[in-house]
Amino acid sequence: MPRVLIKKRDYLITDFARWLVGKMREKRLYQADIGEILGVSQQSVSRRISEGIEEKDVFRQGEMITLFKELEATDEEILRLMKL
């Protein structure tokens, strides 16, 4: 089913979470490792990955940039995941 423009923000949030989980698997990192990189708890990372639709449970732009750098995101991945 095609994506609806109205829900674009929700799609971007879930796309980022899926990308993050994939990179974590690729680099053999755990949620606790991501939490350490961001300076938050493992529980916070878990909540953001699984429930991230609520405003308080999303990765902020600065955190995303930190993760892009730490997880060696390509320019193409960054553009796809940050484009509103």
MDTraj code that builds the backbone (N, CA, C; nanometers):
import mdtraj as md
import numpy as np

residues = "MET PRO ARG VAL LEU ILE LYS LYS ARG ASP TYR LEU ILE THR ASP PHE ALA ARG TRP LEU VAL GLY LYS MET ARG GLU LYS ARG LEU TYR GLN ALA ASP ILE GLY GLU ILE LEU GLY VAL SER GLN GLN SER VAL SER ARG ARG ILE SER GLU GLY ILE GLU GLU LYS ASP VAL PHE ARG GLN GLY GLU MET ILE THR LEU PHE LYS GLU LEU GLU ALA THR ASP GLU GLU ILE LEU ARG LEU MET LYS LEU".split()
xyz = np.array([
    [0.0842, -0.1160, 0.0000],
    [0.0000, 0.0000, 0.0000],
    [0.0898, 0.1238, 0.0000],
    [0.0576, 0.2262, -0.0797],
    [0.1408, 0.3463, -0.0854],
    [0.1338, 0.4254, 0.0448],
    [0.2411, 0.4968, 0.0703],
    [0.2455, 0.5801, 0.1901],
    [0.1633, 0.7063, 0.1697],
    [0.0988, 0.7510, 0.2753],
    [0.0144, 0.8685, 0.2709],
    [0.0938, 0.9879, 0.3223],
    [0.0888, 1.0987, 0.2507],
    [0.1646, 1.2177, 0.2861],
    [0.1329, 1.2669, 0.4265],
    [0.0103, 1.2523, 0.4696],
    [-0.0326, 1.2984, 0.6012],
    [0.0498, 1.2321, 0.7117],
    [0.0874, 1.1081, 0.6932],
    [0.1601, 1.0329, 0.7958],
    [0.3115, 1.0324, 0.7724],
    [0.3625, 1.1262, 0.6940],
    [0.5036, 1.1263, 0.6574],
    [0.5950, 1.1276, 0.7797],
    [0.5628, 1.2090, 0.8800],
    [0.6438, 1.2157, 1.0010],
    [0.6509, 1.0784, 1.0685],
    [0.5386, 1.0110, 1.0794],
    [0.5361, 0.8778, 1.1402],
    [0.6223, 0.7801, 1.0615],
    [0.6162, 0.7879, 0.9294],
    [0.6978, 0.6996, 0.8466],
    [0.8465, 0.7267, 0.8663],
    [0.8836, 0.8550, 0.8770],
    [1.0244, 0.8891, 0.8983],
    [1.0749, 0.8344, 1.0318],
    [0.9911, 0.8415, 1.1332],
    [1.0292, 0.7907, 1.2649],
    [1.0502, 0.6398, 1.2595],
    [0.9569, 0.5678, 1.1980],
    [0.9709, 0.4223, 1.1912],
    [1.0852, 0.3814, 1.0988],
    [1.1062, 0.4560, 0.9915],
    [1.2189, 0.4262, 0.9018],
    [1.3512, 0.4412, 0.9749],
    [1.3647, 0.5468, 1.0564],
    [1.4883, 0.5668, 1.1311],
    [1.5081, 0.4537, 1.2308],
    [1.4025, 0.4148, 1.3009],
    [1.4134, 0.3059, 1.3984],
    [1.4563, 0.1759, 1.3301],
    [1.3997, 0.1466, 1.2144],
    [1.4377, 0.0246, 1.1411],
    [1.5830, 0.0312, 1.0943],
    [1.6237, 0.1489, 1.0465],
    [1.7627, 0.1673, 1.0039],
    [1.8566, 0.1454, 1.1224],
    [1.8208, 0.2035, 1.2368],
    [1.9041, 0.1917, 1.3565],
    [1.9180, 0.0463, 1.4003],
    [1.8087, -0.0259, 1.4030],
    [1.8135, -0.1675, 1.4419],
    [1.9011, -0.2461, 1.3448],
    [1.8895, -0.2184, 1.2170],
    [1.9727, -0.2860, 1.1175],
    [2.1208, -0.2575, 1.1381],
    [2.1543, -0.1317, 1.1643],
    [2.2940, -0.0943, 1.1884],
    [2.3453, -0.1560, 1.3179],
    [2.2593, -0.1635, 1.4184],
    [2.2990, -0.2257, 1.5451],
    [2.3337, -0.3728, 1.5223],
    [2.2527, -0.4415, 1.4455],
    [2.2808, -0.5826, 1.4149],
    [2.4100, -0.5966, 1.3353],
    [2.4259, -0.5098, 1.2360],
    [2.5438, -0.5133, 1.1500],
    [2.6724, -0.4930, 1.2313],
    [2.6672, -0.4022, 1.3274],
    [2.7857, -0.3692, 1.4056],
    [2.7906, -0.4414, 1.5400],
    [2.6933, -0.5308, 1.5605],
    [2.6839, -0.6094, 1.6841],
    [2.6811, -0.5213, 1.8088],
    [2.5922, -0.4230, 1.8054],
    [2.5735, -0.3327, 1.9181],
    [2.4402, -0.3629, 1.9849],
    [2.4322, -0.3295, 2.1117],
    [2.3105, -0.3480, 2.1896],
    [2.2488, -0.2119, 2.2194],
    [2.1257, -0.2141, 2.2664],
    [2.0594, -0.0893, 2.3037],
    [2.1383, -0.0154, 2.4104],
    [2.2004, -0.0880, 2.5010],
    [2.2828, -0.0252, 2.6051],
    [2.4010, 0.0496, 2.5432],
    [2.4579, -0.0049, 2.4362],
    [2.5691, 0.0626, 2.3677],
    [2.5216, 0.1935, 2.3048],
    [2.4045, 0.1903, 2.2439],
    [2.3479, 0.3109, 2.1829],
    [2.3155, 0.4130, 2.2920],
    [2.2630, 0.3650, 2.4028],
    [2.2345, 0.4533, 2.5151],
    [2.3598, 0.5214, 2.5666],
    [2.4678, 0.4466, 2.5728],
    [2.5950, 0.5033, 2.6185],
    [2.6436, 0.6113, 2.5213],
    [2.6307, 0.5867, 2.3921],
    [2.6703, 0.6857, 2.2912],
    [2.5898, 0.8145, 2.3078],
    [2.4593, 0.7997, 2.3356],
    [2.3706, 0.9158, 2.3448],
    [2.3614, 0.9745, 2.4848],
    [2.4112, 0.9015, 2.5837],
    [2.4016, 0.9489, 2.7213],
    [2.2635, 0.9308, 2.7814],
    [2.1946, 0.8257, 2.7378],
    [2.0620, 0.7930, 2.7907],
    [2.0624, 0.6463, 2.8338],
    [1.9563, 0.6048, 2.8988],
    [1.9479, 0.4662, 2.9449],
    [1.9105, 0.3707, 2.8316],
    [1.9351, 0.2441, 2.8550],
    [1.8958, 0.1404, 2.7594],
    [1.7448, 0.1396, 2.7435],
    [1.6718, 0.1629, 2.8529],
    [1.5258, 0.1640, 2.8478],
    [1.4748, 0.2769, 2.7583],
    [1.5418, 0.3908, 2.7637],
    [1.5024, 0.5033, 2.6783],
    [1.5219, 0.4689, 2.5310],
    [1.6331, 0.4050, 2.4995],
    [1.6589, 0.3638, 2.3611],
    [1.5530, 0.2634, 2.3165],
    [1.5234, 0.1678, 2.4015],
    [1.4228, 0.0668, 2.3690],
    [1.2876, 0.1309, 2.3402],
    [1.2481, 0.2245, 2.4254],
    [1.1188, 0.2919, 2.4078],
    [1.1165, 0.3716, 2.2769],
    [1.2260, 0.4379, 2.2457],
    [1.2316, 0.5186, 2.1234],
    [1.2271, 0.4311, 1.9982],
    [1.2884, 0.3153, 2.0045],
    [1.2878, 0.2256, 1.8893],
    [1.1503, 0.1631, 1.8699],
    [1.0877, 0.1204, 1.9783],
    [0.9636, 0.0450, 1.9636],
    [0.8376, 0.1308, 1.9620],
    [0.8385, 0.2424, 2.0321],
    [0.7159, 0.3203, 2.0441],
    [0.7266, 0.4588, 1.9830],
    [0.8391, 0.4952, 1.9268],
    [0.8762, 0.6299, 1.8898],
    [0.7784, 0.7247, 1.8252],
    [0.6494, 0.7006, 1.8273],
    [0.5553, 0.7906, 1.7626],
    [0.5238, 0.9120, 1.8511],
    [0.5224, 0.8948, 1.9824],
    [0.4947, 1.0076, 2.0702],
    [0.6117, 1.1049, 2.0706],
    [0.5822, 1.2318, 2.0858],
    [0.6833, 1.3375, 2.0785],
    [0.7974, 1.3154, 2.1773],
    [0.7667, 1.2685, 2.2983],
    [0.8709, 1.2513, 2.3993],
    [0.9575, 1.1282, 2.3722],
    [0.9156, 1.0420, 2.2844],
    [0.9859, 0.9163, 2.2597],
    [1.0529, 0.9100, 2.1234],
    [1.0906, 1.0234, 2.0681],
    [1.1573, 1.0223, 1.9386],
    [1.3032, 1.0612, 1.9555],
    [1.3843, 1.0200, 1.8598],
    [1.5236, 1.0625, 1.8590],
    [1.5273, 1.2068, 1.8102],
    [1.5977, 1.2907, 1.8831],
    [1.6110, 1.4304, 1.8434],
    [1.7160, 1.4421, 1.7334],
    [1.7132, 1.5552, 1.6631],
    [1.8023, 1.5735, 1.5489],
    [1.9489, 1.5577, 1.5883],
    [1.9899, 1.6157, 1.6984],
    [2.1284, 1.6039, 1.7429],
    [2.1678, 1.4597, 1.7721],
    [2.0751, 1.3844, 1.8297],
    [2.1007, 1.2426, 1.8579],
    [2.1133, 1.1637, 1.7282],
    [2.0299, 1.1975, 1.6321],
    [2.0365, 1.1286, 1.5037],
    [2.1706, 1.1556, 1.4362],
    [2.2162, 1.2795, 1.4416],
    [2.3446, 1.3142, 1.3805],
    [2.4584, 1.2386, 1.4480],
    [2.4524, 1.2297, 1.5810],
    [2.5533, 1.1533, 1.6549],
    [2.5522, 1.0072, 1.6113],
    [2.4340, 0.9503, 1.5976],
    [2.4233, 0.8100, 1.5562],
    [2.4709, 0.7909, 1.4127],
    [2.4391, 0.8843, 1.3254],
    [2.4878, 0.8745, 1.1873],
    [2.6401, 0.8672, 1.1854],
    [2.7033, 0.9516, 1.2657],
    [2.8495, 0.9548, 1.2698],
    [2.9057, 0.8259, 1.3298],
    [2.8516, 0.7861, 1.4442],
    [2.9021, 0.6675, 1.5136],
    [2.8792, 0.5380, 1.4358],
    [2.7674, 0.5319, 1.3638],
    [2.7323, 0.4098, 1.2914],
    [2.7721, 0.4154, 1.1441],
    [2.8457, 0.5205, 1.1083],
    [2.9016, 0.5356, 0.9740],
    [2.7948, 0.5298, 0.8646],
    [2.6942, 0.6143, 0.8796],
    [2.5868, 0.6214, 0.7798],
    [2.6398, 0.6846, 0.6514],
    [2.5906, 0.6359, 0.5402],
    [2.6280, 0.6953, 0.4118],
    [2.5499, 0.8249, 0.3916],
    [2.5978, 0.9089, 0.3012],
    [2.5273, 1.0331, 0.2698],
    [2.3857, 1.0041, 0.2204],
    [2.3722, 0.8995, 0.1425],
    [2.2409, 0.8620, 0.0895],
    [2.1447, 0.8242, 0.2025],
    [2.1932, 0.7474, 0.2994],
    [2.1096, 0.7088, 0.4134],
    [2.0672, 0.8315, 0.4931],
    [2.1608, 0.9218, 0.5160],
    [2.1305, 1.0424, 0.5929],
    [2.0240, 1.1252, 0.5229],
    [2.0398, 1.1460, 0.3939],
    [1.9410, 1.2239, 0.3189],
    [1.8034, 1.1582, 0.3217],
    [1.7997, 1.0296, 0.3047],
    [1.6711, 0.9582, 0.3042],
    [1.6034, 0.9659, 0.4403],
    [1.6813, 0.9543, 0.5467],
    [1.6231, 0.9493, 0.6802],
    [1.5920, 1.0866, 0.7400],
    [1.6547, 1.1920, 0.6893],
    [1.6350, 1.3253, 0.7456],
    [1.5407, 1.4128, 0.6629],
    [1.5071, 1.3690, 0.5441],
    [1.4268, 1.4515, 0.4546],
    [1.2804, 1.4562, 0.4991],
    [1.2329, 1.5764, 0.5214],
    [1.0907, 1.5945, 0.5569],
    [1.0138, 1.6238, 0.4369],
])
top = md.Topology()
chain = top.add_chain()
for i, resn in enumerate(residues, 1):
    res = top.add_residue(resn, chain, resSeq=i)
    for name in ("N", "CA", "C"):
        top.add_atom(name, md.element.get_by_symbol(name[0]), res)
traj = md.Trajectory(xyz[None], top)
